[in-house]
């Protein structure tokens, strides 16, 4: 009887921990996708031409920075491109 209660409590604790971890993972994945979409749409709509700069190249460093950094990573890439120091 005590083992059944222990398994029930352990199962509930594991379920609660997994819910919190999955919520964080979903937020990270969504942020990464948004960062890559920002980079894509800036190049697709040629938005850098409006400020007199060339498109942002799809280098491995830019893609990794946008994927790992998400929206802030994409903004860093755009700001560095605007200041004339592209990430290569």
TIVO-2410 file (N, C-alpha, C; in nm, 3 decimals):
# residues 88
REC num residu      c1      c2      c3 atome chaine
REC   1      X   0.082  -0.119   0.000     N      A
REC   1      X   0.000   0.000   0.000    CA      A
REC   1      X   0.086   0.126   0.000     C      A
REC   2      X   0.193   0.125   0.075     N      A
REC   2      X   0.279   0.244   0.079    CA      A
REC   2      X   0.354   0.261  -0.052     C      A
REC   3      X   0.385   0.148  -0.119     N      A
REC   3      X   0.453   0.159  -0.248    CA      A
REC   3      X   0.362   0.222  -0.352     C      A
REC   4      X   0.234   0.191  -0.349     N      A
REC   4      X   0.139   0.248  -0.443    CA      A
REC   4      X   0.131   0.400  -0.425     C      A
REC   5      X   0.127   0.444  -0.300     N      A
REC   5      X   0.122   0.587  -0.273    CA      A
REC   5      X   0.252   0.655  -0.316     C      A
REC   6      X   0.365   0.589  -0.293     N      A
REC   6      X   0.494   0.645  -0.333    CA      A
REC   6      X   0.503   0.656  -0.484     C      A
REC   7      X   0.457   0.555  -0.556     N      A
REC   7      X   0.459   0.560  -0.702    CA      A
REC   7      X   0.365   0.669  -0.755     C      A
REC   8      X   0.252   0.687  -0.691     N      A
REC   8      X   0.158   0.790  -0.731    CA      A
REC   8      X   0.219   0.929  -0.713     C      A
REC   9      X   0.280   0.952  -0.598     N      A
REC   9      X   0.343   1.081  -0.571    CA      A
REC   9      X   0.460   1.105  -0.666     C      A
REC  10      X   0.542   1.002  -0.689     N      A
REC  10      X   0.655   1.016  -0.780    CA      A
REC  10      X   0.606   1.044  -0.922     C      A
REC  11      X   0.501   0.978  -0.965     N      A
REC  11      X   0.445   1.001  -1.098    CA      A
REC  11      X   0.394   1.142  -1.114     C      A
REC  12      X   0.326   1.192  -1.010     N      A
REC  12      X   0.276   1.329  -1.015    CA      A
REC  12      X   0.391   1.430  -1.019     C      A
REC  13      X   0.495   1.406  -0.941     N      A
REC  13      X   0.610   1.497  -0.942    CA      A
REC  13      X   0.679   1.497  -1.078     C      A
REC  14      X   0.695   1.381  -1.136     N      A
REC  14      X   0.757   1.373  -1.268    CA      A
REC  14      X   0.671   1.444  -1.372     C      A
REC  15      X   0.540   1.429  -1.364     N      A
REC  15      X   0.450   1.495  -1.459    CA      A
REC  15      X   0.459   1.647  -1.446     C      A
REC  16      X   0.464   1.696  -1.324     N      A
REC  16      X   0.473   1.841  -1.302    CA      A
REC  16      X   0.606   1.895  -1.356     C      A
REC  17      X   0.715   1.826  -1.330     N      A
REC  17      X   0.846   1.869  -1.378    CA      A
REC  17      X   0.849   1.869  -1.531     C      A
REC  18      X   0.794   1.766  -1.593     N      A
REC  18      X   0.792   1.759  -1.740    CA      A
REC  18      X   0.709   1.871  -1.800     C      A
REC  19      X   0.599   1.908  -1.736     N      A
REC  19      X   0.516   2.017  -1.786    CA      A
REC  19      X   0.595   2.147  -1.786     C      A
REC  20      X   0.667   2.175  -1.677     N      A
REC  20      X   0.746   2.298  -1.671    CA      A
REC  20      X   0.860   2.297  -1.773     C      A
REC  21      X   0.924   2.184  -1.791     N      A
REC  21      X   1.034   2.175  -1.888    CA      A
REC  21      X   0.981   2.191  -2.030     C      A
REC  22      X   0.870   2.128  -2.062     N      A
REC  22      X   0.816   2.136  -2.198    CA      A
REC  22      X   0.767   2.276  -2.231     C      A
REC  23      X   0.713   2.348  -2.132     N      A
REC  23      X   0.672   2.486  -2.157    CA      A
REC  23      X   0.792   2.571  -2.194     C      A
REC  24      X   0.904   2.552  -2.125     N      A
REC  24      X   1.024   2.628  -2.157    CA      A
REC  24      X   1.080   2.588  -2.293     C      A
REC  25      X   1.078   2.461  -2.326     N      A
REC  25      X   1.130   2.416  -2.454    CA      A
REC  25      X   1.045   2.471  -2.568     C      A
REC  26      X   0.915   2.474  -2.551     N      A
REC  26      X   0.828   2.529  -2.655    CA      A
REC  26      X   0.857   2.677  -2.676     C      A
REC  27      X   0.879   2.751  -2.569     N      A
REC  27      X   0.912   2.893  -2.582    CA      A
REC  27      X   1.044   2.912  -2.656     C      A
REC  28      X   1.142   2.830  -2.627     N      A
REC  28      X   1.272   2.840  -2.693    CA      A
REC  28      X   1.260   2.808  -2.841     C      A
REC  29      X   1.184   2.705  -2.876     N      A
REC  29      X   1.167   2.667  -3.016    CA      A
REC  29      X   1.093   2.776  -3.092     C      A
REC  30      X   0.989   2.831  -3.034     N      A
REC  30      X   0.913   2.938  -3.099    CA      A
REC  30      X   1.002   3.060  -3.119     C      A
REC  31      X   1.082   3.095  -3.020     N      A
REC  31      X   1.173   3.209  -3.030    CA      A
REC  31      X   1.276   3.185  -3.141     C      A
REC  32      X   1.328   3.065  -3.152     N      A
REC  32      X   1.425   3.033  -3.257    CA      A
REC  32      X   1.362   3.045  -3.395     C      A
REC  33      X   1.242   2.993  -3.410     N      A
REC  33      X   1.174   3.001  -3.539    CA      A
REC  33      X   1.146   3.146  -3.576     C      A
REC  34      X   1.105   3.226  -3.480     N      A
REC  34      X   1.079   3.367  -3.508    CA      A
REC  34      X   1.206   3.441  -3.549     C      A
REC  35      X   1.318   3.409  -3.485     N      A
REC  35      X   1.445   3.472  -3.523    CA      A
REC  35      X   1.486   3.439  -3.665     C      A
REC  36      X   1.469   3.313  -3.704     N      A
REC  36      X   1.502   3.274  -3.841    CA      A
REC  36      X   1.404   3.335  -3.941     C      A
REC  37      X   1.277   3.347  -3.904     N      A
REC  37      X   1.179   3.409  -3.993    CA      A
REC  37      X   1.208   3.558  -4.012     C      A
REC  38      X   1.252   3.624  -3.907     N      A
REC  38      X   1.288   3.766  -3.920    CA      A
REC  38      X   1.402   3.782  -4.019     C      A
REC  39      X   1.504   3.699  -4.008     N      A
REC  39      X   1.616   3.705  -4.103    CA      A
REC  39      X   1.568   3.678  -4.245     C      A
REC  40      X   1.481   3.579  -4.263     N      A
REC  40      X   1.430   3.546  -4.395    CA      A
REC  40      X   1.348   3.661  -4.454     C      A
REC  41      X   1.256   3.717  -4.374     N      A
REC  41      X   1.168   3.822  -4.426    CA      A
REC  41      X   1.244   3.952  -4.452     C      A
REC  42      X   1.346   3.981  -4.377     N      A
REC  42      X   1.427   4.100  -4.405    CA      A
REC  42      X   1.493   4.086  -4.541     C      A
REC  43      X   1.542   3.968  -4.574     N      A
REC  43      X   1.602   3.947  -4.705    CA      A
REC  43      X   1.497   3.933  -4.815     C      A
REC  44      X   1.387   3.868  -4.786     N      A
REC  44      X   1.284   3.844  -4.887    CA      A
REC  44      X   1.222   3.976  -4.935     C      A
REC  45      X   1.192   4.064  -4.842     N      A
REC  45      X   1.131   4.192  -4.877    CA      A
REC  45      X   1.235   4.301  -4.903     C      A
REC  46      X   1.363   4.265  -4.901     N      A
REC  46      X   1.474   4.357  -4.932    CA      A
REC  46      X   1.467   4.483  -4.845     C      A
REC  47      X   1.448   4.464  -4.715     N      A
REC  47      X   1.432   4.577  -4.624    CA      A
REC  47      X   1.563   4.652  -4.598     C      A
REC  48      X   1.676   4.584  -4.613     N      A
REC  48      X   1.803   4.652  -4.589    CA      A
REC  48      X   1.834   4.753  -4.699     C      A
REC  49      X   1.773   4.739  -4.816     N      A
REC  49      X   1.795   4.834  -4.926    CA      A
REC  49      X   1.736   4.970  -4.893     C      A
REC  50      X   1.636   4.973  -4.806     N      A
REC  50      X   1.576   5.101  -4.769    CA      A
REC  50      X   1.672   5.189  -4.690     C      A
REC  51      X   1.769   5.130  -4.625     N      A
REC  51      X   1.868   5.207  -4.550    CA      A
REC  51      X   2.004   5.206  -4.620     C      A
REC  52      X   2.007   5.158  -4.744     N      A
REC  52      X   2.129   5.162  -4.823    CA      A
REC  52      X   2.229   5.052  -4.791     C      A
REC  53      X   2.187   4.942  -4.739     N      A
REC  53      X   2.276   4.830  -4.706    CA      A
REC  53      X   2.240   4.708  -4.789     C      A
REC  54      X   2.337   4.621  -4.814     N      A
REC  54      X   2.305   4.497  -4.887    CA      A
REC  54      X   2.230   4.399  -4.797     C      A
REC  55      X   2.176   4.297  -4.862     N      A
REC  55      X   2.105   4.194  -4.786    CA      A
REC  55      X   2.198   4.125  -4.688     C      A
REC  56      X   2.138   4.068  -4.585     N      A
REC  56      X   2.215   3.994  -4.485    CA      A
REC  56      X   2.245   3.856  -4.543     C      A
REC  57      X   2.371   3.818  -4.551     N      A
REC  57      X   2.402   3.686  -4.609    CA      A
REC  57      X   2.362   3.573  -4.515     C      A
REC  58      X   2.328   3.460  -4.576     N      A
REC  58      X   2.292   3.341  -4.498    CA      A
REC  58      X   2.420   3.262  -4.469     C      A
REC  59      X   2.501   3.312  -4.380     N      A
REC  59      X   2.622   3.241  -4.340    CA      A
REC  59      X   2.588   3.150  -4.223     C      A
REC  60      X   2.669   3.048  -4.200     N      A
REC  60      X   2.642   2.961  -4.084    CA      A
REC  60      X   2.640   3.038  -3.951     C      A
REC  61      X   2.724   3.140  -3.939     N      A
REC  61      X   2.727   3.217  -3.815    CA      A
REC  61      X   2.597   3.294  -3.797     C      A
REC  62      X   2.547   3.356  -3.903     N      A
REC  62      X   2.421   3.429  -3.893    CA      A
REC  62      X   2.304   3.337  -3.861     C      A
REC  63      X   2.300   3.222  -3.924     N      A
REC  63      X   2.190   3.129  -3.901    CA      A
REC  63      X   2.194   3.074  -3.759     C      A
REC  64      X   2.314   3.039  -3.711     N      A
REC  64      X   2.326   2.988  -3.574    CA      A
REC  64      X   2.291   3.096  -3.473     C      A
REC  65      X   2.335   3.219  -3.498     N      A
REC  65      X   2.305   3.328  -3.406    CA      A
REC  65      X   2.154   3.355  -3.401     C      A
REC  66      X   2.088   3.351  -3.515     N      A
REC  66      X   1.943   3.372  -3.518    CA      A
REC  66      X   1.869   3.253  -3.457     C      A
REC  67      X   1.919   3.132  -3.478     N      A
REC  67      X   1.851   3.015  -3.424    CA      A
REC  67      X   1.869   3.005  -3.273     C      A
REC  68      X   1.988   3.030  -3.224     N      A
REC  68      X   2.012   3.020  -3.079    CA      A
REC  68      X   1.966   3.144  -3.005     C      A
REC  69      X   1.979   3.261  -3.068     N      A
REC  69      X   1.942   3.385  -3.002    CA      A
REC  69      X   1.797   3.423  -3.019     C      A
REC  70      X   1.733   3.367  -3.120     N      A
REC  70      X   1.593   3.400  -3.145    CA      A
REC  70      X   1.578   3.541  -3.196     C      A
REC  71      X   1.475   3.610  -3.148     N      A
REC  71      X   1.448   3.746  -3.191    CA      A
REC  71      X   1.562   3.841  -3.152     C      A
REC  72      X   1.614   3.835  -3.029     N      A
REC  72      X   1.728   3.923  -2.997    CA      A
REC  72      X   1.850   3.893  -3.084     C      A
REC  73      X   1.873   3.767  -3.117     N      A
REC  73      X   1.985   3.731  -3.204    CA      A
REC  73      X   1.968   3.789  -3.343     C      A
REC  74      X   1.846   3.785  -3.396     N      A
REC  74      X   1.819   3.844  -3.527    CA      A
REC  74      X   1.838   3.995  -3.524     C      A
REC  75      X   1.796   4.058  -3.416     N      A
REC  75      X   1.816   4.202  -3.403    CA      A
REC  75      X   1.964   4.238  -3.395     C      A
REC  76      X   2.043   4.155  -3.328     N      A
REC  76      X   2.187   4.179  -3.322    CA      A
REC  76      X   2.248   4.170  -3.461     C      A
REC  77      X   2.208   4.070  -3.539     N      A
REC  77      X   2.259   4.055  -3.675    CA      A
REC  77      X   2.221   4.176  -3.760     C      A
REC  78      X   2.097   4.222  -3.749     N      A
REC  78      X   2.051   4.337  -3.827    CA      A
REC  78      X   2.126   4.464  -3.786     C      A
REC  79      X   2.141   4.485  -3.657     N      A
REC  79      X   2.211   4.605  -3.609    CA      A
REC  79      X   2.357   4.604  -3.653     C      A
REC  80      X   2.421   4.490  -3.645     N      A
REC  80      X   2.561   4.482  -3.689    CA      A
REC  80      X   2.571   4.506  -3.840     C      A
REC  81      X   2.475   4.460  -3.916     N      A
REC  81      X   2.475   4.484  -4.061    CA      A
REC  81      X   2.453   4.632  -4.088     C      A
REC  82      X   2.367   4.697  -4.010     N      A
REC  82      X   2.342   4.840  -4.029    CA      A
REC  82      X   2.465   4.924  -3.998     C      A
REC  83      X   2.543   4.884  -3.899     N      A
REC  83      X   2.663   4.959  -3.864    CA      A
REC  83      X   2.782   4.924  -3.952     C      A
REC  84      X   2.764   4.833  -4.045     N      A
REC  84      X   2.869   4.802  -4.140    CA      A
REC  84      X   2.968   4.695  -4.094     C      A
REC  85      X   2.937   4.625  -3.988     N      A
REC  85      X   3.022   4.518  -3.941    CA      A
REC  85      X   2.943   4.387  -3.945     C      A
REC  86      X   2.927   4.330  -4.064     N      A
REC  86      X   2.846   4.208  -4.074    CA      A
REC  86      X   2.910   4.091  -4.002     C      A
REC  87      X   2.827   4.004  -3.949     N      A
REC  87      X   2.875   3.884  -3.884    CA      A
REC  87      X   2.909   3.784  -3.993     C      A
REC  88      X   3.034   3.738  -3.997     N      A
REC  88      X   3.075   3.642  -4.101    CA      A
REC  88      X   3.121   3.515  -4.043     C      A
***
